[in-house]
Amino acid sequence: MIIIIMGVSGSGKSTIGKLLADALNWEFQDADNFHSTANIEKMRLGIPLNDTDRKPWLKDLQTAIAVWLEQNTNVVLACSALKADYRQYLVLDSDRIQLVYLQGSLNLLQQRLLGRQNHFMSEKLLNSQLETLEEPDDAICVDISEPPQLIVENLKTVIGL
């Protein structure tokens, strides 16, 4: 099974993803690690990525997901997956892939981004991500104002793990 933890920057994808993977004894992967150097530099400079920038990144993610499914590897993947098209491209098997959408207020997201250190994603890009975001109707929605451990325990229950 693959659980894709999605949302905008600052929503807690990596934090929740790592905690959930640890709790389940699953592999954790961060989609940020699949970005090209050019994409990372653009984001570091506060330049939003466009669909052309994201296409090779999505292809690499899709390939990795196909391998994980083929090998029956249980993975928690932190991935923005902002648009419905991106999610459709990544969800190769809806019976074995579960989307989890981390939702939060603009104020909370901004606070989190301002408190970040050593991350390439500029807080300037939050508005761009929110404009790009197409909220999913086929995901488990999670309020990120709850403590991370509580979110993970609730997710385990809702997903049935």
C-alpha positions as CSV (number, residue, x, y, z in Angstrom):
1,M,0.0,0.0,0.0
2,I,1.1,3.6,-0.6
3,I,-0.2,6.5,1.4
4,I,0.3,9.9,-0.3
5,I,0.4,12.7,2.2
6,M,-0.5,15.8,0.2
7,G,-0.9,19.5,0.7
8,V,0.8,22.9,0.3
9,S,4.2,23.8,1.7
10,G,4.1,24.1,5.5
11,S,1.1,21.7,5.9
12,G,3.3,19.1,7.6
13,K,3.7,16.5,4.8
14,S,7.2,15.4,5.8
15,T,6.5,15.6,9.6
16,I,3.3,13.6,9.4
17,G,4.6,11.3,6.7
18,K,7.7,10.3,8.7
19,L,5.7,9.8,11.9
20,L,3.2,7.7,10.1
21,A,5.8,5.6,8.4
22,D,7.6,5.1,11.7
23,A,4.4,4.1,13.4
24,L,3.6,1.6,10.7
25,N,7.2,0.4,10.2
26,W,6.9,1.5,6.5
27,E,9.3,3.2,4.2
28,F,9.1,7.0,4.0
29,Q,9.8,8.9,0.8
30,D,9.7,12.7,0.2
31,A,8.7,13.8,-3.3
32,D,11.0,16.9,-2.8
33,N,13.9,14.5,-3.3
34,F,12.7,13.7,-6.8
35,H,12.9,17.4,-8.0
36,S,15.7,18.4,-10.4
37,T,18.4,20.8,-9.3
38,A,16.9,23.4,-11.6
39,N,13.4,23.1,-9.9
40,I,14.9,23.4,-6.5
41,E,16.8,26.5,-7.5
42,K,13.7,28.1,-8.9
43,M,11.8,27.5,-5.7
44,R,14.7,28.7,-3.6
45,L,14.5,32.0,-5.6
46,G,10.8,32.3,-5.0
47,I,9.8,31.4,-8.6
48,P,6.7,29.2,-8.9
49,L,7.0,26.0,-10.8
50,N,4.8,25.5,-13.8
51,D,3.4,22.3,-15.4
52,T,6.4,22.1,-17.7
53,D,8.7,22.2,-14.7
54,R,6.7,19.6,-12.9
55,K,6.3,17.1,-15.8
56,P,9.7,15.3,-15.4
57,W,9.2,15.3,-11.6
58,L,5.8,13.7,-11.9
59,K,7.1,11.1,-14.3
60,D,9.9,10.1,-11.9
61,L,7.4,9.9,-9.1
62,Q,5.0,7.8,-11.2
63,T,7.9,5.4,-12.0
64,A,8.8,5.1,-8.4
65,I,5.2,4.4,-7.4
66,A,4.9,1.8,-10.1
67,V,8.0,0.0,-8.7
68,W,6.7,0.2,-5.1
69,L,3.4,-1.3,-6.2
70,E,5.1,-4.0,-8.2
71,Q,7.3,-4.9,-5.3
72,N,4.5,-4.7,-2.8
73,T,6.5,-2.1,-0.8
74,N,4.5,-0.2,1.8
75,V,5.4,3.5,1.4
76,V,4.3,6.8,2.9
77,L,5.0,9.5,0.3
78,A,5.0,13.2,1.2
79,C,4.0,14.9,-2.1
80,S,2.3,18.3,-2.7
81,A,0.1,16.8,-5.5
82,L,-1.6,20.1,-5.8
83,K,-3.7,19.5,-8.9
84,A,-6.3,16.8,-9.7
85,D,-4.4,15.9,-12.9
86,Y,-1.2,15.3,-10.9
87,R,-3.0,13.0,-8.4
88,Q,-4.7,11.1,-11.2
89,Y,-1.2,10.6,-12.8
90,L,0.2,9.3,-9.6
91,V,-2.6,7.1,-8.3
92,L,-1.9,4.1,-10.5
93,D,-4.1,1.8,-8.4
94,S,-6.8,3.4,-6.3
95,D,-7.2,0.1,-4.4
96,R,-3.6,0.3,-3.1
97,I,-3.0,4.0,-2.9
98,Q,-4.7,6.3,-0.3
99,L,-4.6,10.1,-0.5
100,V,-4.4,12.1,2.8
101,Y,-4.9,15.9,2.4
102,L,-3.4,18.1,5.1
103,Q,-5.5,21.2,5.5
104,G,-4.8,24.3,7.5
105,S,-5.4,28.0,7.7
106,L,-3.3,30.5,5.8
107,N,-2.1,32.0,9.1
108,L,-0.9,28.6,10.4
109,L,0.8,27.7,7.1
110,Q,2.6,31.1,7.1
111,Q,3.8,30.7,10.7
112,R,5.2,27.3,9.9
113,L,7.0,28.4,6.8
114,L,8.5,31.4,8.6
115,G,9.8,29.0,11.3
116,R,11.5,26.7,8.9
117,Q,15.2,26.4,8.5
118,N,17.3,24.8,5.8
119,H,14.5,24.2,3.3
120,F,14.6,25.3,-0.3
121,M,10.9,26.2,-0.4
122,S,10.4,29.9,-0.1
123,E,7.5,31.2,2.0
124,K,6.8,33.6,-0.9
125,L,5.5,30.6,-2.9
126,L,2.7,29.8,-0.5
127,N,0.1,32.0,-2.2
128,S,1.1,30.5,-5.6
129,Q,0.6,27.0,-4.2
130,L,-2.8,27.9,-2.7
131,E,-3.8,29.3,-6.1
132,T,-2.7,26.1,-7.8
133,L,-4.3,23.8,-5.2
134,E,-7.3,21.9,-6.4
135,E,-8.7,20.4,-3.2
136,P,-9.3,16.7,-3.5
137,D,-12.7,15.1,-3.0
138,D,-11.3,11.6,-2.8
139,A,-8.9,12.0,0.1
140,I,-8.9,11.7,3.8
141,C,-9.0,15.4,5.0
142,V,-6.9,16.2,8.1
143,D,-7.0,19.4,10.1
144,I,-3.3,20.3,10.7
145,S,-4.0,22.3,13.8
146,E,-4.1,19.1,15.8
147,P,-0.8,17.7,17.3
148,P,1.1,15.5,14.8
149,Q,1.0,12.4,17.0
150,L,-2.8,12.7,17.3
151,I,-3.1,13.2,13.5
152,V,-1.0,10.0,13.0
153,E,-3.1,8.0,15.5
154,N,-6.3,9.2,13.8
155,L,-5.0,8.3,10.4
156,K,-4.1,4.8,11.4
157,T,-7.7,4.3,12.7
158,V,-9.4,5.9,9.6
159,I,-7.2,4.0,7.1
160,G,-7.6,0.8,9.2
161,L,-3.9,0.1,9.9
